[in-house]
Amino acid sequence: MSKADKHAEFDAEWNNTGRAIVTPARGGNNDKFKPEVGEVYDRLAILREPSWEVPSKNPTWQPSVAVNIVNLENGHRMDWWFSSTSASGRNSIFRDRLSIMLDKAKEAGHHYPIEFKFKIVERTSQHTGNTYKELQPIFVASGNDIEGDLGVDPRDDPNNDASIPSKSVVTPSKAPTGNKATDEQWSSIKTMLREVLDDGYTVDDAVKWLNDKNVDVTKENLSGSPDGTGLARIGYGNMTKSLAVDVLSVLTVATAYASE
């Protein structure tokens, strides 16, 4: 094998499977956390320093904040996404409030993981009359003082390790070839499309929504027949990896805005 072929083979394997295993989660490995207005949320811990500005490839979207949290009652790890900045370029209220709470805790000698509780309230601006959401976070404990289940990182969970034999019967999925979108990309796309368009959406709905976001996709990109003879289904289209990256970028920010 030539040096060039060896590099090409490595890059393909890294992009298809290797990157997802070792890259810190930014919403792809954990479930989404979507808090509601007016509810008090406690027994939660932030596992590591949040990613304060996750950029969007679409210049019309603002960057987002990604927070890795865990439910201390059951060890369930989740990703909390919300806007990093406003349209005016200022930090969002959520970002300011959460970063101040964490900074004060670290100044007092605390370290991750950091347990906190919070509530989201809806306010009305006295100047404009517009409504907005306000985050009210309160520090609880940190490090070894936290009581509860910190869970297992999905990348470290033996149940997600393909090298460990499973007792369940699994139908092998078709390995990604060439420049086609990977199974991981398709899984994320379908999950986030359901969040943005709700259950029951059609491929036409998805194409229209993405085209409205300036992502040029067709029905053939999104859907196709699994065996080449049956009905077309979303997830079996001819989408390329690079197009999948653009689609996921728009969907990621859209779901982050929806959760704020």
Contacts in CASP RR format, 6 or more apart in sequence:
PFRMAT RR
TARGET T0000
AUTHOR 0000-0000-0000
METHOD contacts of the structure
MODEL  1
MSKADKHAEFDAEWNNTGRAIVTPARGGNNDKFKPEVGEVYDRLAILREP
SWEVPSKNPTWQPSVAVNIVNLENGHRMDWWFSSTSASGRNSIFRDRLSI
MLDKAKEAGHHYPIEFKFKIVERTSQHTGNTYKELQPIFVASGNDIEGDL
GVDPRDDPNNDASIPSKSVVTPSKAPTGNKATDEQWSSIKTMLREVLDDG
YTVDDAVKWLNDKNVDVTKENLSGSPDGTGLARIGYGNMTKSLAVDVLSV
LTVATAYASE
1 9 0 8 1.000
12 178 0 8 1.000
15 182 0 8 1.000
15 241 0 8 1.000
16 176 0 8 1.000
16 182 0 8 1.000
17 182 0 8 1.000
17 184 0 8 1.000
20 29 0 8 1.000
20 184 0 8 1.000
21 155 0 8 1.000
22 155 0 8 1.000
24 48 0 8 1.000
24 68 0 8 1.000
25 68 0 8 1.000
25 79 0 8 1.000
25 153 0 8 1.000
25 154 0 8 1.000
25 155 0 8 1.000
26 51 0 8 1.000
26 54 0 8 1.000
26 66 0 8 1.000
26 79 0 8 1.000
27 66 0 8 1.000
27 79 0 8 1.000
27 81 0 8 1.000
27 252 0 8 1.000
28 79 0 8 1.000
28 188 0 8 1.000
29 79 0 8 1.000
29 153 0 8 1.000
29 154 0 8 1.000
29 155 0 8 1.000
30 68 0 8 1.000
30 77 0 8 1.000
30 78 0 8 1.000
30 79 0 8 1.000
30 154 0 8 1.000
31 76 0 8 1.000
31 77 0 8 1.000
31 78 0 8 1.000
31 79 0 8 1.000
32 78 0 8 1.000
32 79 0 8 1.000
32 80 0 8 1.000
32 81 0 8 1.000
32 195 0 8 1.000
32 255 0 8 1.000
32 259 0 8 1.000
33 69 0 8 1.000
33 78 0 8 1.000
33 79 0 8 1.000
33 80 0 8 1.000
33 259 0 8 1.000
34 258 0 8 1.000
34 259 0 8 1.000
35 41 0 8 1.000
35 80 0 8 1.000
35 118 0 8 1.000
35 120 0 8 1.000
35 259 0 8 1.000
36 120 0 8 1.000
37 120 0 8 1.000
37 121 0 8 1.000
37 122 0 8 1.000
37 133 0 8 1.000
38 119 0 8 1.000
38 120 0 8 1.000
38 121 0 8 1.000
38 122 0 8 1.000
39 119 0 8 1.000
39 120 0 8 1.000
40 117 0 8 1.000
40 118 0 8 1.000
40 119 0 8 1.000
41 117 0 8 1.000
41 118 0 8 1.000
41 119 0 8 1.000
42 117 0 8 1.000
42 140 0 8 1.000
43 71 0 8 1.000
43 72 0 8 1.000
43 73 0 8 1.000
43 115 0 8 1.000
43 117 0 8 1.000
43 148 0 8 1.000
44 69 0 8 1.000
44 70 0 8 1.000
44 71 0 8 1.000
44 72 0 8 1.000
44 115 0 8 1.000
44 116 0 8 1.000
44 117 0 8 1.000
44 118 0 8 1.000
45 69 0 8 1.000
45 70 0 8 1.000
45 72 0 8 1.000
45 113 0 8 1.000
45 114 0 8 1.000
45 115 0 8 1.000
45 116 0 8 1.000
45 146 0 8 1.000
45 150 0 8 1.000
46 67 0 8 1.000
46 68 0 8 1.000
46 69 0 8 1.000
46 102 0 8 1.000
46 112 0 8 1.000
46 113 0 8 1.000
46 114 0 8 1.000
46 116 0 8 1.000
47 68 0 8 1.000
47 69 0 8 1.000
47 70 0 8 1.000
47 77 0 8 1.000
47 112 0 8 1.000
47 113 0 8 1.000
47 150 0 8 1.000
48 68 0 8 1.000
48 112 0 8 1.000
48 113 0 8 1.000
49 102 0 8 1.000
49 112 0 8 1.000
50 65 0 8 1.000
50 66 0 8 1.000
50 67 0 8 1.000
50 68 0 8 1.000
50 98 0 8 1.000
50 99 0 8 1.000
50 102 0 8 1.000
51 65 0 8 1.000
51 66 0 8 1.000
52 65 0 8 1.000
52 84 0 8 1.000
52 95 0 8 1.000
52 99 0 8 1.000
53 63 0 8 1.000
53 64 0 8 1.000
53 65 0 8 1.000
53 84 0 8 1.000
53 85 0 8 1.000
54 63 0 8 1.000
54 64 0 8 1.000
54 65 0 8 1.000
54 66 0 8 1.000
54 84 0 8 1.000
54 252 0 8 1.000
55 63 0 8 1.000
56 62 0 8 1.000
56 63 0 8 1.000
56 64 0 8 1.000
56 249 0 8 1.000
56 250 0 8 1.000
56 252 0 8 1.000
56 253 0 8 1.000
57 245 0 8 1.000
57 246 0 8 1.000
57 249 0 8 1.000
57 250 0 8 1.000
58 213 0 8 1.000
58 214 0 8 1.000
58 215 0 8 1.000
58 246 0 8 1.000
58 249 0 8 1.000
58 250 0 8 1.000
58 253 0 8 1.000
60 214 0 8 1.000
61 250 0 8 1.000
61 253 0 8 1.000
62 83 0 8 1.000
62 84 0 8 1.000
62 85 0 8 1.000
62 86 0 8 1.000
62 87 0 8 1.000
62 89 0 8 1.000
62 253 0 8 1.000
63 84 0 8 1.000
63 85 0 8 1.000
64 81 0 8 1.000
64 82 0 8 1.000
64 83 0 8 1.000
64 84 0 8 1.000
64 252 0 8 1.000
64 253 0 8 1.000
64 256 0 8 1.000
65 81 0 8 1.000
65 82 0 8 1.000
65 83 0 8 1.000
65 84 0 8 1.000
65 92 0 8 1.000
65 94 0 8 1.000
65 95 0 8 1.000
65 98 0 8 1.000
65 256 0 8 1.000
66 79 0 8 1.000
66 80 0 8 1.000
66 81 0 8 1.000
67 79 0 8 1.000
67 80 0 8 1.000
67 81 0 8 1.000
67 82 0 8 1.000
67 98 0 8 1.000
68 77 0 8 1.000
68 78 0 8 1.000
68 79 0 8 1.000
68 80 0 8 1.000
69 77 0 8 1.000
69 78 0 8 1.000
69 79 0 8 1.000
69 80 0 8 1.000
70 76 0 8 1.000
70 77 0 8 1.000
70 78 0 8 1.000
70 113 0 8 1.000
70 149 0 8 1.000
70 150 0 8 1.000
70 151 0 8 1.000
71 77 0 8 1.000
71 78 0 8 1.000
71 149 0 8 1.000
72 115 0 8 1.000
72 146 0 8 1.000
72 147 0 8 1.000
72 148 0 8 1.000
72 149 0 8 1.000
72 150 0 8 1.000
73 148 0 8 1.000
73 149 0 8 1.000
74 149 0 8 1.000
75 148 0 8 1.000
75 149 0 8 1.000
75 150 0 8 1.000
75 151 0 8 1.000
75 152 0 8 1.000
76 151 0 8 1.000
77 151 0 8 1.000
77 152 0 8 1.000
77 153 0 8 1.000
77 154 0 8 1.000
80 259 0 8 1.000
81 252 0 8 1.000
81 255 0 8 1.000
81 256 0 8 1.000
81 259 0 8 1.000
81 260 0 8 1.000
82 92 0 8 1.000
82 94 0 8 1.000
82 95 0 8 1.000
82 256 0 8 1.000
82 257 0 8 1.000
82 259 0 8 1.000
82 260 0 8 1.000
83 92 0 8 1.000
83 94 0 8 1.000
83 95 0 8 1.000
83 256 0 8 1.000
83 257 0 8 1.000
83 260 0 8 1.000
84 91 0 8 1.000
84 92 0 8 1.000
84 95 0 8 1.000
85 91 0 8 1.000
85 92 0 8 1.000
85 95 0 8 1.000
86 92 0 8 1.000
91 99 0 8 1.000
92 260 0 8 1.000
93 132 0 8 1.000
93 133 0 8 1.000
93 134 0 8 1.000
93 135 0 8 1.000
94 133 0 8 1.000
94 135 0 8 1.000
94 260 0 8 1.000
97 134 0 8 1.000
97 135 0 8 1.000
97 136 0 8 1.000
97 137 0 8 1.000
98 135 0 8 1.000
98 137 0 8 1.000
101 116 0 8 1.000
101 137 0 8 1.000
101 138 0 8 1.000
101 139 0 8 1.000
102 114 0 8 1.000
104 139 0 8 1.000
105 114 0 8 1.000
105 139 0 8 1.000
105 142 0 8 1.000
110 139 0 8 1.000
110 142 0 8 1.000
110 143 0 8 1.000
111 142 0 8 1.000
111 143 0 8 1.000
112 142 0 8 1.000
112 143 0 8 1.000
113 142 0 8 1.000
113 143 0 8 1.000
113 146 0 8 1.000
113 150 0 8 1.000
114 139 0 8 1.000
114 141 0 8 1.000
114 142 0 8 1.000
114 143 0 8 1.000
115 139 0 8 1.000
115 140 0 8 1.000
115 141 0 8 1.000
115 142 0 8 1.000
115 146 0 8 1.000
116 137 0 8 1.000
116 138 0 8 1.000
116 139 0 8 1.000
116 140 0 8 1.000
117 137 0 8 1.000
117 138 0 8 1.000
117 140 0 8 1.000
118 135 0 8 1.000
118 136 0 8 1.000
118 137 0 8 1.000
118 138 0 8 1.000
119 136 0 8 1.000
120 133 0 8 1.000
120 134 0 8 1.000
120 135 0 8 1.000
120 136 0 8 1.000
121 133 0 8 1.000
121 134 0 8 1.000
121 136 0 8 1.000
122 131 0 8 1.000
122 132 0 8 1.000
122 133 0 8 1.000
122 134 0 8 1.000
123 131 0 8 1.000
123 132 0 8 1.000
123 133 0 8 1.000
123 134 0 8 1.000
124 130 0 8 1.000
124 131 0 8 1.000
124 132 0 8 1.000
125 131 0 8 1.000
125 132 0 8 1.000
133 260 0 8 1.000
141 147 0 8 1.000
154 160 0 8 1.000
158 164 0 8 1.000
173 183 0 8 1.000
174 183 0 8 1.000
176 182 0 8 1.000
176 183 0 8 1.000
179 240 0 8 1.000
179 241 0 8 1.000
179 242 0 8 1.000
180 238 0 8 1.000
180 239 0 8 1.000
180 240 0 8 1.000
180 241 0 8 1.000
181 189 0 8 1.000
181 239 0 8 1.000
181 240 0 8 1.000
181 241 0 8 1.000
181 243 0 8 1.000
181 244 0 8 1.000
182 241 0 8 1.000
182 244 0 8 1.000
185 239 0 8 1.000
185 241 0 8 1.000
185 244 0 8 1.000
185 245 0 8 1.000
185 248 0 8 1.000
186 235 0 8 1.000
186 239 0 8 1.000
186 244 0 8 1.000
188 248 0 8 1.000
188 251 0 8 1.000
189 235 0 8 1.000
189 244 0 8 1.000
189 247 0 8 1.000
189 248 0 8 1.000
189 251 0 8 1.000
190 234 0 8 1.000
190 235 0 8 1.000
192 248 0 8 1.000
192 251 0 8 1.000
192 252 0 8 1.000
192 254 0 8 1.000
192 255 0 8 1.000
193 201 0 8 1.000
193 206 0 8 1.000
193 234 0 8 1.000
193 251 0 8 1.000
194 201 0 8 1.000
195 255 0 8 1.000
195 258 0 8 1.000
196 209 0 8 1.000
196 251 0 8 1.000
196 254 0 8 1.000
196 255 0 8 1.000
196 258 0 8 1.000
197 205 0 8 1.000
197 206 0 8 1.000
197 209 0 8 1.000
203 219 0 8 1.000
203 222 0 8 1.000
203 223 0 8 1.000
203 232 0 8 1.000
203 234 0 8 1.000
204 219 0 8 1.000
206 217 0 8 1.000
206 222 0 8 1.000
206 234 0 8 1.000
207 217 0 8 1.000
207 218 0 8 1.000
207 219 0 8 1.000
207 222 0 8 1.000
210 217 0 8 1.000
210 247 0 8 1.000
210 250 0 8 1.000
211 217 0 8 1.000
213 250 0 8 1.000
213 254 0 8 1.000
215 243 0 8 1.000
215 246 0 8 1.000
215 247 0 8 1.000
215 250 0 8 1.000
217 239 0 8 1.000
217 243 0 8 1.000
217 247 0 8 1.000
219 232 0 8 1.000
220 237 0 8 1.000
220 238 0 8 1.000
221 237 0 8 1.000
221 238 0 8 1.000
221 239 0 8 1.000
221 243 0 8 1.000
222 234 0 8 1.000
222 235 0 8 1.000
222 237 0 8 1.000
222 239 0 8 1.000
223 232 0 8 1.000
223 233 0 8 1.000
223 234 0 8 1.000
223 235 0 8 1.000
223 236 0 8 1.000
223 237 0 8 1.000
224 232 0 8 1.000
224 233 0 8 1.000
224 235 0 8 1.000
224 236 0 8 1.000
224 237 0 8 1.000
224 238 0 8 1.000
225 231 0 8 1.000
225 232 0 8 1.000
225 233 0 8 1.000
225 236 0 8 1.000
226 233 0 8 1.000
226 236 0 8 1.000
239 247 0 8 1.000
END
